[in-house]
Amino acid sequence: MSREVVEILNRGGEFPDVKDLVAGVRGVKVFENGDLDAGIWSVGTAMGLINDIPTCGELVSRIVEEAEELITGRLADMVAPDAEENVA
C-alpha cells in the first residue's frame, strides 16, 4: 500500500489522490485482521530490534534469565546479604 502511495505521489499526485489509501480506517484493518496489505500501518523504531517472535513462555523465561544475570553479575556488589531477617 505504501509503495502505491509513493508511486502516485511521485507521478505528481496530491493528497486527494491517495487519501483513501492512507485513511485510518484501512490501517485499523491491518491490526484487526493481520492483513499487512490492507492499509498503511505504523511501527516504532523498536521494530528494528526485533530478531524473533518467541512464545509468551519463552519471552518470560528470557526476561527472568536476563534479570538474574544482571542481578548476580553487574549488581552483585550492590546487594547486601541478609544478616538477619526482620520479622515483625
PDB file with one MODEL, atoms N, CA, C and O in Angstrom:
MODEL        1
ATOM      1  N   MET A   1       0.819  -1.176   0.000  1.00  0.00           N
ATOM      2  CA  MET A   1       0.000   0.000   0.000  1.00  0.00           C
ATOM      3  C   MET A   1       0.875   1.256   0.000  1.00  0.00           C
ATOM      4  O   MET A   1       0.621   2.200  -0.748  1.00  0.00           O
ATOM      5  N   SER A   2       1.899   1.255   0.841  1.00  0.00           N
ATOM      6  CA  SER A   2       2.755   2.441   0.918  1.00  0.00           C
ATOM      7  C   SER A   2       3.493   2.677  -0.391  1.00  0.00           C
ATOM      8  O   SER A   2       3.689   3.821  -0.800  1.00  0.00           O
ATOM      9  N   ARG A   3       3.902   1.599  -1.047  1.00  0.00           N
ATOM     10  CA  ARG A   3       4.582   1.753  -2.344  1.00  0.00           C
ATOM     11  C   ARG A   3       3.646   2.373  -3.378  1.00  0.00           C
ATOM     12  O   ARG A   3       4.054   3.217  -4.176  1.00  0.00           O
ATOM     13  N   GLU A   4       2.402   1.948  -3.351  1.00  0.00           N
ATOM     14  CA  GLU A   4       1.420   2.510  -4.281  1.00  0.00           C
ATOM     15  C   GLU A   4       1.230   4.005  -4.022  1.00  0.00           C
ATOM     16  O   GLU A   4       1.134   4.794  -4.963  1.00  0.00           O
ATOM     17  N   VAL A   5       1.176   4.384  -2.772  1.00  0.00           N
ATOM     18  CA  VAL A   5       1.036   5.800  -2.417  1.00  0.00           C
ATOM     19  C   VAL A   5       2.236   6.591  -2.916  1.00  0.00           C
ATOM     20  O   VAL A   5       2.079   7.664  -3.498  1.00  0.00           O
ATOM     21  N   VAL A   6       3.437   6.062  -2.690  1.00  0.00           N
ATOM     22  CA  VAL A   6       4.655   6.747  -3.131  1.00  0.00           C
ATOM     23  C   VAL A   6       4.663   6.898  -4.649  1.00  0.00           C
ATOM     24  O   VAL A   6       5.016   7.956  -5.169  1.00  0.00           O
ATOM     25  N   GLU A   7       4.273   5.836  -5.362  1.00  0.00           N
ATOM     26  CA  GLU A   7       4.235   5.913  -6.829  1.00  0.00           C
ATOM     27  C   GLU A   7       3.272   7.001  -7.305  1.00  0.00           C
ATOM     28  O   GLU A   7       3.597   7.769  -8.211  1.00  0.00           O
ATOM     29  N   ILE A   8       2.107   7.063  -6.702  1.00  0.00           N
ATOM     30  CA  ILE A   8       1.120   8.080  -7.091  1.00  0.00           C
ATOM     31  C   ILE A   8       1.669   9.479  -6.840  1.00  0.00           C
ATOM     32  O   ILE A   8       1.550  10.362  -7.690  1.00  0.00           O
ATOM     33  N   LEU A   9       2.266   9.673  -5.680  1.00  0.00           N
ATOM     34  CA  LEU A   9       2.814  10.994  -5.353  1.00  0.00           C
ATOM     35  C   LEU A   9       3.996  11.347  -6.240  1.00  0.00           C
ATOM     36  O   LEU A   9       4.162  12.507  -6.618  1.00  0.00           O
ATOM     37  N   ASN A  10       4.827  10.352  -6.578  1.00  0.00           N
ATOM     38  CA  ASN A  10       5.971  10.608  -7.463  1.00  0.00           C
ATOM     39  C   ASN A  10       5.531  10.977  -8.880  1.00  0.00           C
ATOM     40  O   ASN A  10       6.250  11.672  -9.597  1.00  0.00           O
ATOM     41  N   ARG A  11       4.360  10.514  -9.275  1.00  0.00           N
ATOM     42  CA  ARG A  11       3.830  10.859 -10.600  1.00  0.00           C
ATOM     43  C   ARG A  11       3.099  12.207 -10.585  1.00  0.00           C
ATOM     44  O   ARG A  11       2.466  12.586 -11.571  1.00  0.00           O
ATOM     45  N   GLY A  12       3.192  12.920  -9.469  1.00  0.00           N
ATOM     46  CA  GLY A  12       2.565  14.236  -9.393  1.00  0.00           C
ATOM     47  C   GLY A  12       1.241  14.248  -8.649  1.00  0.00           C
ATOM     48  O   GLY A  12       0.583  15.285  -8.562  1.00  0.00           O
ATOM     49  N   GLY A  13       0.855  13.116  -8.121  1.00  0.00           N
ATOM     50  CA  GLY A  13      -0.388  13.045  -7.376  1.00  0.00           C
ATOM     51  C   GLY A  13      -0.326  13.892  -6.115  1.00  0.00           C
ATOM     52  O   GLY A  13       0.749  14.236  -5.623  1.00  0.00           O
ATOM     53  N   GLU A  14      -1.489  14.214  -5.615  1.00  0.00           N
ATOM     54  CA  GLU A  14      -1.588  15.009  -4.393  1.00  0.00           C
ATOM     55  C   GLU A  14      -2.415  14.237  -3.372  1.00  0.00           C
ATOM     56  O   GLU A  14      -2.905  13.142  -3.651  1.00  0.00           O
ATOM     57  N   PHE A  15      -2.561  14.818  -2.194  1.00  0.00           N
ATOM     58  CA  PHE A  15      -3.243  14.122  -1.114  1.00  0.00           C
ATOM     59  C   PHE A  15      -4.627  13.581  -1.497  1.00  0.00           C
ATOM     60  O   PHE A  15      -4.941  12.437  -1.168  1.00  0.00           O
ATOM     61  N   PRO A  16      -5.449  14.365  -2.173  1.00  0.00           N
ATOM     62  CA  PRO A  16      -6.765  13.813  -2.547  1.00  0.00           C
ATOM     63  C   PRO A  16      -6.668  12.522  -3.368  1.00  0.00           C
ATOM     64  O   PRO A  16      -7.588  11.704  -3.356  1.00  0.00           O
ATOM     65  N   ASP A  17      -5.554  12.345  -4.076  1.00  0.00           N
ATOM     66  CA  ASP A  17      -5.373  11.142  -4.886  1.00  0.00           C
ATOM     67  C   ASP A  17      -5.033   9.904  -4.045  1.00  0.00           C
ATOM     68  O   ASP A  17      -5.229   8.774  -4.494  1.00  0.00           O
ATOM     69  N   VAL A  18      -4.535  10.113  -2.854  1.00  0.00           N
ATOM     70  CA  VAL A  18      -4.122   8.982  -2.015  1.00  0.00           C
ATOM     71  C   VAL A  18      -4.878   8.895  -0.693  1.00  0.00           C
ATOM     72  O   VAL A  18      -4.656   7.971   0.090  1.00  0.00           O
ATOM     73  N   LYS A  19      -5.761   9.843  -0.444  1.00  0.00           N
ATOM     74  CA  LYS A  19      -6.392   9.904   0.885  1.00  0.00           C
ATOM     75  C   LYS A  19      -7.140   8.624   1.241  1.00  0.00           C
ATOM     76  O   LYS A  19      -7.146   8.220   2.404  1.00  0.00           O
ATOM     77  N   ASP A  20      -7.764   7.983   0.267  1.00  0.00           N
ATOM     78  CA  ASP A  20      -8.476   6.742   0.569  1.00  0.00           C
ATOM     79  C   ASP A  20      -7.515   5.593   0.871  1.00  0.00           C
ATOM     80  O   ASP A  20      -7.866   4.655   1.587  1.00  0.00           O
ATOM     81  N   LEU A  21      -6.312   5.671   0.327  1.00  0.00           N
ATOM     82  CA  LEU A  21      -5.321   4.619   0.559  1.00  0.00           C
ATOM     83  C   LEU A  21      -4.668   4.733   1.938  1.00  0.00           C
ATOM     84  O   LEU A  21      -4.269   3.728   2.525  1.00  0.00           O
ATOM     85  N   VAL A  22      -4.562   5.951   2.446  1.00  0.00           N
ATOM     86  CA  VAL A  22      -3.888   6.168   3.730  1.00  0.00           C
ATOM     87  C   VAL A  22      -4.862   6.435   4.873  1.00  0.00           C
ATOM     88  O   VAL A  22      -4.443   6.793   5.974  1.00  0.00           O
ATOM     89  N   ALA A  23      -6.137   6.264   4.623  1.00  0.00           N
ATOM     90  CA  ALA A  23      -7.154   6.532   5.648  1.00  0.00           C
ATOM     91  C   ALA A  23      -6.941   5.630   6.859  1.00  0.00           C
ATOM     92  O   ALA A  23      -6.573   4.463   6.724  1.00  0.00           O
ATOM     93  N   GLY A  24      -7.172   6.177   8.015  1.00  0.00           N
ATOM     94  CA  GLY A  24      -7.014   5.431   9.256  1.00  0.00           C
ATOM     95  C   GLY A  24      -7.890   4.196   9.325  1.00  0.00           C
ATOM     96  O   GLY A  24      -7.518   3.203   9.949  1.00  0.00           O
ATOM     97  N   VAL A  25      -9.049   4.250   8.692  1.00  0.00           N
ATOM     98  CA  VAL A  25      -9.961   3.101   8.694  1.00  0.00           C
ATOM     99  C   VAL A  25      -9.285   1.886   8.074  1.00  0.00           C
ATOM    100  O   VAL A  25      -9.465   0.763   8.545  1.00  0.00           O
ATOM    101  N   ARG A  26      -8.518   2.107   7.032  1.00  0.00           N
ATOM    102  CA  ARG A  26      -7.798   0.992   6.384  1.00  0.00           C
ATOM    103  C   ARG A  26      -6.702   0.467   7.297  1.00  0.00           C
ATOM    104  O   ARG A  26      -6.475  -0.740   7.380  1.00  0.00           O
ATOM    105  N   GLY A  27      -6.025   1.379   7.980  1.00  0.00           N
ATOM    106  CA  GLY A  27      -4.951   0.971   8.893  1.00  0.00           C
ATOM    107  C   GLY A  27      -5.463   0.120  10.038  1.00  0.00           C
ATOM    108  O   GLY A  27      -4.777  -0.798  10.487  1.00  0.00           O
ATOM    109  N   VAL A  28      -6.659   0.415  10.512  1.00  0.00           N
ATOM    110  CA  VAL A  28      -7.253  -0.366  11.591  1.00  0.00           C
ATOM    111  C   VAL A  28      -7.438  -1.819  11.155  1.00  0.00           C
ATOM    112  O   VAL A  28      -7.263  -2.735  11.958  1.00  0.00           O
ATOM    113  N   LYS A  29      -7.787  -2.030   9.896  1.00  0.00           N
ATOM    114  CA  LYS A  29      -7.967  -3.394   9.381  1.00  0.00           C
ATOM    115  C   LYS A  29      -6.671  -4.193   9.475  1.00  0.00           C
ATOM    116  O   LYS A  29      -6.693  -5.408   9.674  1.00  0.00           O
ATOM    117  N   VAL A  30      -5.553  -3.506   9.330  1.00  0.00           N
ATOM    118  CA  VAL A  30      -4.259  -4.186   9.444  1.00  0.00           C
ATOM    119  C   VAL A  30      -4.144  -4.813  10.828  1.00  0.00           C
ATOM    120  O   VAL A  30      -3.772  -5.978  10.964  1.00  0.00           O
ATOM    121  N   PHE A  31      -4.464  -4.036  11.844  1.00  0.00           N
ATOM    122  CA  PHE A  31      -4.307  -4.509  13.210  1.00  0.00           C
ATOM    123  C   PHE A  31      -5.407  -5.479  13.617  1.00  0.00           C
ATOM    124  O   PHE A  31      -5.159  -6.398  14.398  1.00  0.00           O
ATOM    125  N   GLU A  32      -6.598  -5.293  13.111  1.00  0.00           N
ATOM    126  CA  GLU A  32      -7.713  -6.170  13.460  1.00  0.00           C
ATOM    127  C   GLU A  32      -7.615  -7.533  12.783  1.00  0.00           C
ATOM    128  O   GLU A  32      -7.872  -8.562  13.408  1.00  0.00           O
ATOM    129  N   ASN A  33      -7.248  -7.538  11.515  1.00  0.00           N
ATOM    130  CA  ASN A  33      -7.257  -8.774  10.730  1.00  0.00           C
ATOM    131  C   ASN A  33      -5.876  -9.356  10.474  1.00  0.00           C
ATOM    132  O   ASN A  33      -5.755 -10.509  10.058  1.00  0.00           O
ATOM    133  N   GLY A  34      -4.835  -8.570  10.719  1.00  0.00           N
ATOM    134  CA  GLY A  34      -3.483  -9.039  10.463  1.00  0.00           C
ATOM    135  C   GLY A  34      -3.082  -9.005   8.998  1.00  0.00           C
ATOM    136  O   GLY A  34      -2.043  -9.548   8.623  1.00  0.00           O
ATOM    137  N   ASP A  35      -3.904  -8.369   8.165  1.00  0.00           N
ATOM    138  CA  ASP A  35      -3.615  -8.268   6.732  1.00  0.00           C
ATOM    139  C   ASP A  35      -2.727  -7.055   6.496  1.00  0.00           C
ATOM    140  O   ASP A  35      -3.214  -5.925   6.465  1.00  0.00           O
ATOM    141  N   LEU A  36      -1.436  -7.280   6.331  1.00  0.00           N
ATOM    142  CA  LEU A  36      -0.477  -6.183   6.205  1.00  0.00           C
ATOM    143  C   LEU A  36      -0.677  -5.359   4.941  1.00  0.00           C
ATOM    144  O   LEU A  36      -0.182  -4.236   4.850  1.00  0.00           O
ATOM    145  N   ASP A  37      -1.388  -5.898   3.978  1.00  0.00           N
ATOM    146  CA  ASP A  37      -1.626  -5.173   2.731  1.00  0.00           C
ATOM    147  C   ASP A  37      -2.948  -4.407   2.738  1.00  0.00           C
ATOM    148  O   ASP A  37      -3.312  -3.796   1.733  1.00  0.00           O
ATOM    149  N   ALA A  38      -3.665  -4.433   3.855  1.00  0.00           N
ATOM    150  CA  ALA A  38      -4.980  -3.791   3.918  1.00  0.00           C
ATOM    151  C   ALA A  38      -4.884  -2.275   3.999  1.00  0.00           C
ATOM    152  O   ALA A  38      -5.834  -1.579   3.641  1.00  0.00           O
ATOM    153  N   GLY A  39      -3.769  -1.757   4.456  1.00  0.00           N
ATOM    154  CA  GLY A  39      -3.643  -0.312   4.591  1.00  0.00           C
ATOM    155  C   GLY A  39      -2.273   0.066   5.111  1.00  0.00           C
ATOM    156  O   GLY A  39      -1.383  -0.773   5.252  1.00  0.00           O
ATOM    157  N   ILE A  40      -2.128   1.343   5.392  1.00  0.00           N
ATOM    158  CA  ILE A  40      -0.879   1.872   5.940  1.00  0.00           C
ATOM    159  C   ILE A  40      -0.882   1.607   7.437  1.00  0.00           C
ATOM    160  O   ILE A  40      -1.886   1.840   8.110  1.00  0.00           O
ATOM    161  N   TRP A  41       0.215   1.131   7.951  1.00  0.00           N
ATOM    162  CA  TRP A  41       0.326   0.895   9.385  1.00  0.00           C
ATOM    163  C   TRP A  41       1.660   1.428   9.870  1.00  0.00           C
ATOM    164  O   TRP A  41       2.615   1.535   9.101  1.00  0.00           O
ATOM    165  N   SER A  42       1.719   1.756  11.128  1.00  0.00           N
ATOM    166  CA  SER A  42       2.919   2.385  11.663  1.00  0.00           C
ATOM    167  C   SER A  42       3.613   1.473  12.663  1.00  0.00           C
ATOM    168  O   SER A  42       2.991   0.618  13.294  1.00  0.00           O
ATOM    169  N   VAL A  43       4.904   1.677  12.788  1.00  0.00           N
ATOM    170  CA  VAL A  43       5.708   0.960  13.770  1.00  0.00           C
ATOM    171  C   VAL A  43       6.705   1.952  14.352  1.00  0.00           C
ATOM    172  O   VAL A  43       7.005   2.981  13.745  1.00  0.00           O
ATOM    173  N   GLY A  44       7.198   1.639  15.502  1.00  0.00           N
ATOM    174  CA  GLY A  44       8.207   2.480  16.126  1.00  0.00           C
ATOM    175  C   GLY A  44       9.605   2.011  15.771  1.00  0.00           C
ATOM    176  O   GLY A  44       9.785   1.018  15.065  1.00  0.00           O
ATOM    177  N   THR A  45      10.580   2.733  16.267  1.00  0.00           N
ATOM    178  CA  THR A  45      11.968   2.392  15.975  1.00  0.00           C
ATOM    179  C   THR A  45      12.370   1.064  16.611  1.00  0.00           C
ATOM    180  O   THR A  45      13.347   0.446  16.186  1.00  0.00           O
ATOM    181  N   ALA A  46      11.628   0.621  17.622  1.00  0.00           N
ATOM    182  CA  ALA A  46      11.952  -0.644  18.270  1.00  0.00           C
ATOM    183  C   ALA A  46      11.786  -1.824  17.325  1.00  0.00           C
ATOM    184  O   ALA A  46      12.349  -2.890  17.573  1.00  0.00           O
ATOM    185  N   MET A  47      11.036  -1.660  16.259  1.00  0.00           N
ATOM    186  CA  MET A  47      10.841  -2.760  15.319  1.00  0.00           C
ATOM    187  C   MET A  47      12.176  -3.249  14.765  1.00  0.00           C
ATOM    188  O   MET A  47      12.327  -4.431  14.456  1.00  0.00           O
ATOM    189  N   GLY A  48      13.133  -2.354  14.641  1.00  0.00           N
ATOM    190  CA  GLY A  48      14.445  -2.741  14.137  1.00  0.00           C
ATOM    191  C   GLY A  48      15.224  -3.613  15.109  1.00  0.00           C
ATOM    192  O   GLY A  48      16.239  -4.203  14.738  1.00  0.00           O
ATOM    193  N   LEU A  49      14.757  -3.700  16.350  1.00  0.00           N
ATOM    194  CA  LEU A  49      15.437  -4.503  17.362  1.00  0.00           C
ATOM    195  C   LEU A  49      14.859  -5.911  17.482  1.00  0.00           C
ATOM    196  O   LEU A  49      15.377  -6.726  18.245  1.00  0.00           O
ATOM    197  N   ILE A  50      13.803  -6.201  16.746  1.00  0.00           N
ATOM    198  CA  ILE A  50      13.146  -7.498  16.835  1.00  0.00           C
ATOM    199  C   ILE A  50      13.882  -8.506  15.969  1.00  0.00           C
ATOM    200  O   ILE A  50      14.039  -8.316  14.763  1.00  0.00           O
ATOM    201  N   ASN A  51      14.331  -9.584  16.606  1.00  0.00           N
ATOM    202  CA  ASN A  51      15.051 -10.633  15.888  1.00  0.00           C
ATOM    203  C   ASN A  51      14.225 -11.899  15.726  1.00  0.00           C
ATOM    204  O   ASN A  51      14.472 -12.698  14.822  1.00  0.00           O
ATOM    205  N   ASP A  52      13.245 -12.081  16.602  1.00  0.00           N
ATOM    206  CA  ASP A  52      12.408 -13.271  16.545  1.00  0.00           C
ATOM    207  C   ASP A  52      11.093 -12.994  17.262  1.00  0.00           C
ATOM    208  O   ASP A  52      10.917 -11.936  17.866  1.00  0.00           O
ATOM    209  N   ILE A  53      10.179 -13.944  17.190  1.00  0.00           N
ATOM    210  CA  ILE A  53       8.890 -13.796  17.853  1.00  0.00           C
ATOM    211  C   ILE A  53       8.690 -15.028  18.730  1.00  0.00           C
ATOM    212  O   ILE A  53       8.138 -16.033  18.284  1.00  0.00           O
ATOM    213  N   PRO A  54       9.145 -14.942  19.993  1.00  0.00           N
ATOM    214  CA  PRO A  54       9.040 -16.094  20.877  1.00  0.00           C
ATOM    215  C   PRO A  54       7.618 -16.271  21.411  1.00  0.00           C
ATOM    216  O   PRO A  54       6.784 -15.371  21.313  1.00  0.00           O
ATOM    217  N   THR A  55       7.364 -17.449  21.976  1.00  0.00           N
ATOM    218  CA  THR A  55       6.093 -17.651  22.668  1.00  0.00           C
ATOM    219  C   THR A  55       6.127 -16.832  23.949  1.00  0.00           C
ATOM    220  O   THR A  55       7.190 -16.361  24.353  1.00  0.00           O
ATOM    221  N   CYS A  56       4.991 -16.658  24.587  1.00  0.00           N
ATOM    222  CA  CYS A  56       4.951 -15.911  25.843  1.00  0.00           C
ATOM    223  C   CYS A  56       5.837 -16.569  26.895  1.00  0.00           C
ATOM    224  O   CYS A  56       6.553 -15.889  27.630  1.00  0.00           O
ATOM    225  N   GLY A  57       5.782 -17.897  26.958  1.00  0.00           N
ATOM    226  CA  GLY A  57       6.610 -18.617  27.923  1.00  0.00           C
ATOM    227  C   GLY A  57       8.092 -18.398  27.687  1.00  0.00           C
ATOM    228  O   GLY A  57       8.848 -18.172  28.632  1.00  0.00           O
ATOM    229  N   GLU A  58       8.512 -18.464  26.429  1.00  0.00           N
ATOM    230  CA  GLU A  58       9.917 -18.234  26.094  1.00  0.00           C
ATOM    231  C   GLU A  58      10.335 -16.804  26.449  1.00  0.00           C
ATOM    232  O   GLU A  58      11.425 -16.578  26.974  1.00  0.00           O
ATOM    233  N   LEU A  59       9.462 -15.852  26.157  1.00  0.00           N
ATOM    234  CA  LEU A  59       9.776 -14.456  26.445  1.00  0.00           C
ATOM    235  C   LEU A  59       9.947 -14.227  27.941  1.00  0.00           C
ATOM    236  O   LEU A  59      10.906 -13.581  28.364  1.00  0.00           O
ATOM    237  N   VAL A  60       9.024 -14.750  28.745  1.00  0.00           N
ATOM    238  CA  VAL A  60       9.123 -14.580  30.194  1.00  0.00           C
ATOM    239  C   VAL A  60      10.384 -15.255  30.722  1.00  0.00           C
ATOM    240  O   VAL A  60      11.067 -14.704  31.584  1.00  0.00           O
ATOM    241  N   SER A  61      10.694 -16.435  30.214  1.00  0.00           N
ATOM    242  CA  SER A  61      11.918 -17.134  30.642  1.00  0.00           C
ATOM    243  C   SER A  61      13.160 -16.311  30.328  1.00  0.00           C
ATOM    244  O   SER A  61      14.079 -16.232  31.143  1.00  0.00           O
ATOM    245  N   ARG A  62      13.188 -15.705  29.158  1.00  0.00           N
ATOM    246  CA  ARG A  62      14.336 -14.862  28.780  1.00  0.00           C
ATOM    247  C   ARG A  62      14.453 -13.654  29.699  1.00  0.00           C
ATOM    248  O   ARG A  62      15.546 -13.299  30.141  1.00  0.00           O
ATOM    249  N   ILE A  63      13.323 -13.034  29.979  1.00  0.00           N
ATOM    250  CA  ILE A  63      13.340 -11.850  30.849  1.00  0.00           C
ATOM    251  C   ILE A  63      13.864 -12.216  32.229  1.00  0.00           C
ATOM    252  O   ILE A  63      14.697 -11.503  32.789  1.00  0.00           O
ATOM    253  N   VAL A  64      13.377 -13.334  32.785  1.00  0.00           N
ATOM    254  CA  VAL A  64      13.830 -13.778  34.103  1.00  0.00           C
ATOM    255  C   VAL A  64      15.320 -14.109  34.063  1.00  0.00           C
ATOM    256  O   VAL A  64      16.066 -13.713  34.959  1.00  0.00           O
ATOM    257  N   GLU A  65      15.756 -14.827  33.037  1.00  0.00           N
ATOM    258  CA  GLU A  65      17.164 -15.200  32.914  1.00  0.00           C
ATOM    259  C   GLU A  65      18.052 -13.958  32.818  1.00  0.00           C
ATOM    260  O   GLU A  65      19.092 -13.887  33.474  1.00  0.00           O
ATOM    261  N   GLU A  66      17.649 -12.985  32.009  1.00  0.00           N
ATOM    262  CA  GLU A  66      18.441 -11.761  31.872  1.00  0.00           C
ATOM    263  C   GLU A  66      18.471 -10.974  33.177  1.00  0.00           C
ATOM    264  O   GLU A  66      19.496 -10.392  33.530  1.00  0.00           O
ATOM    265  N   ALA A  67      17.346 -10.955  33.898  1.00  0.00           N
ATOM    266  CA  ALA A  67      17.295 -10.245  35.183  1.00  0.00           C
ATOM    267  C   ALA A  67      18.221 -10.918  36.192  1.00  0.00           C
ATOM    268  O   ALA A  67      18.945 -10.240  36.921  1.00  0.00           O
ATOM    269  N   GLU A  68      18.201 -12.258  36.235  1.00  0.00           N
ATOM    270  CA  GLU A  68      19.088 -12.981  37.154  1.00  0.00           C
ATOM    271  C   GLU A  68      20.548 -12.729  36.822  1.00  0.00           C
ATOM    272  O   GLU A  68      21.363 -12.538  37.724  1.00  0.00           O
ATOM    273  N   GLU A  69      20.890 -12.727  35.527  1.00  0.00           N
ATOM    274  CA  GLU A  69      22.268 -12.448  35.119  1.00  0.00           C
ATOM    275  C   GLU A  69      22.681 -11.036  35.518  1.00  0.00           C
ATOM    276  O   GLU A  69      23.807 -10.817  35.966  1.00  0.00           O
ATOM    277  N   LEU A  70      21.791 -10.101  35.360  1.00  0.00           N
ATOM    278  CA  LEU A  70      22.073  -8.710  35.718  1.00  0.00           C
ATOM    279  C   LEU A  70      22.282  -8.568  37.218  1.00  0.00           C
ATOM    280  O   LEU A  70      23.222  -7.910  37.662  1.00  0.00           O
ATOM    281  N   ILE A  71      21.405  -9.187  37.992  1.00  0.00           N
ATOM    282  CA  ILE A  71      21.491  -9.073  39.446  1.00  0.00           C
ATOM    283  C   ILE A  71      22.737  -9.771  39.977  1.00  0.00           C
ATOM    284  O   ILE A  71      23.457  -9.198  40.795  1.00  0.00           O
ATOM    285  N   THR A  72      23.004 -10.986  39.533  1.00  0.00           N
ATOM    286  CA  THR A  72      24.160 -11.731  40.055  1.00  0.00           C
ATOM    287  C   THR A  72      25.481 -11.271  39.441  1.00  0.00           C
ATOM    288  O   THR A  72      26.547 -11.490  40.017  1.00  0.00           O
ATOM    289  N   GLY A  73      25.412 -10.647  38.300  1.00  0.00           N
ATOM    290  CA  GLY A  73      26.629 -10.179  37.633  1.00  0.00           C
ATOM    291  C   GLY A  73      26.957  -8.746  38.003  1.00  0.00           C
ATOM    292  O   GLY A  73      27.741  -8.497  38.919  1.00  0.00           O
ATOM    293  N   ARG A  74      26.367  -7.824  37.305  1.00  0.00           N
ATOM    294  CA  ARG A  74      26.722  -6.414  37.460  1.00  0.00           C
ATOM    295  C   ARG A  74      26.249  -5.806  38.774  1.00  0.00           C
ATOM    296  O   ARG A  74      26.873  -4.868  39.270  1.00  0.00           O
ATOM    297  N   LEU A  75      25.172  -6.311  39.346  1.00  0.00           N
ATOM    298  CA  LEU A  75      24.634  -5.703  40.560  1.00  0.00           C
ATOM    299  C   LEU A  75      24.991  -6.462  41.829  1.00  0.00           C
ATOM    300  O   LEU A  75      24.548  -6.088  42.915  1.00  0.00           O
ATOM    301  N   ALA A  76      25.777  -7.513  41.712  1.00  0.00           N
ATOM    302  CA  ALA A  76      26.087  -8.360  42.872  1.00  0.00           C
ATOM    303  C   ALA A  76      26.688  -7.561  44.024  1.00  0.00           C
ATOM    304  O   ALA A  76      26.372  -7.824  45.184  1.00  0.00           O
ATOM    305  N   ASP A  77      27.538  -6.604  43.726  1.00  0.00           N
ATOM    306  CA  ASP A  77      28.179  -5.810  44.774  1.00  0.00           C
ATOM    307  C   ASP A  77      27.208  -4.841  45.447  1.00  0.00           C
ATOM    308  O   ASP A  77      27.496  -4.325  46.527  1.00  0.00           O
ATOM    309  N   MET A  78      26.103  -4.602  44.838  1.00  0.00           N
ATOM    310  CA  MET A  78      25.121  -3.652  45.385  1.00  0.00           C
ATOM    311  C   MET A  78      24.081  -4.338  46.268  1.00  0.00           C
ATOM    312  O   MET A  78      23.316  -3.664  46.959  1.00  0.00           O
ATOM    313  N   VAL A  79      24.045  -5.660  46.252  1.00  0.00           N
ATOM    314  CA  VAL A  79      23.080  -6.400  47.035  1.00  0.00           C
ATOM    315  C   VAL A  79      23.773  -6.895  48.295  1.00  0.00           C
ATOM    316  O   VAL A  79      24.726  -7.672  48.232  1.00  0.00           O
ATOM    317  N   ALA A  80      23.277  -6.432  49.445  1.00  0.00           N
ATOM    318  CA  ALA A  80      23.854  -6.847  50.721  1.00  0.00           C
ATOM    319  C   ALA A  80      23.199  -8.135  51.172  1.00  0.00           C
ATOM    320  O   ALA A  80      21.976  -8.270  51.133  1.00  0.00           O
ATOM    321  N   PRO A  81      24.019  -9.083  51.602  1.00  0.00           N
ATOM    322  CA  PRO A  81      23.435 -10.330  52.100  1.00  0.00           C
ATOM    323  C   PRO A  81      22.684 -10.060  53.407  1.00  0.00           C
ATOM    324  O   PRO A  81      23.104  -9.224  54.208  1.00  0.00           O
ATOM    325  N   ASP A  82      21.584 -10.765  53.616  1.00  0.00           N
ATOM    326  CA  ASP A  82      20.777 -10.585  54.829  1.00  0.00           C
ATOM    327  C   ASP A  82      21.514 -11.169  56.019  1.00  0.00           C
ATOM    328  O   ASP A  82      21.784 -12.369  56.066  1.00  0.00           O
ATOM    329  N   ALA A  83      21.838 -10.315  56.980  1.00  0.00           N
ATOM    330  CA  ALA A  83      22.470 -10.800  58.202  1.00  0.00           C
ATOM    331  C   ALA A  83      21.382 -11.418  59.090  1.00  0.00           C
ATOM    332  O   ALA A  83      21.545 -12.517  59.620  1.00  0.00           O
ATOM    333  N   GLU A  84      20.315 -10.716  59.233  1.00  0.00           N
ATOM    334  CA  GLU A  84      19.173 -11.209  59.974  1.00  0.00           C
ATOM    335  C   GLU A  84      17.925 -10.711  59.282  1.00  0.00           C
ATOM    336  O   GLU A  84      17.885  -9.595  58.765  1.00  0.00           O
ATOM    337  N   GLU A  85      16.934 -11.529  59.279  1.00  0.00           N
ATOM    338  CA  GLU A  85      15.659 -11.099  58.699  1.00  0.00           C
ATOM    339  C   GLU A  85      14.859 -10.456  59.806  1.00  0.00           C
ATOM    340  O   GLU A  85      14.764 -10.987  60.913  1.00  0.00           O
ATOM    341  N   ASN A  86      14.279  -9.296  59.496  1.00  0.00           N
ATOM    342  CA  ASN A  86      13.391  -8.639  60.461  1.00  0.00           C
ATOM    343  C   ASN A  86      12.028  -9.292  60.373  1.00  0.00           C
ATOM    344  O   ASN A  86      11.412  -9.315  59.307  1.00  0.00           O
ATOM    345  N   VAL A  87      11.571  -9.804  61.450  1.00  0.00           N
ATOM    346  CA  VAL A  87      10.252 -10.420  61.480  1.00  0.00           C
ATOM    347  C   VAL A  87       9.384  -9.561  62.377  1.00  0.00           C
ATOM    348  O   VAL A  87       9.662  -9.422  63.569  1.00  0.00           O
ATOM    349  N   ALA A  88       8.366  -9.002  61.829  1.00  0.00           N
ATOM    350  CA  ALA A  88       7.511  -8.122  62.628  1.00  0.00           C
ATOM    351  C   ALA A  88       6.192  -8.792  62.916  1.00  0.00           C
ATOM    352  O   ALA A  88       5.335  -8.208  63.578  1.00  0.00           O
TER     353      ALA A  88
ENDMDL
END
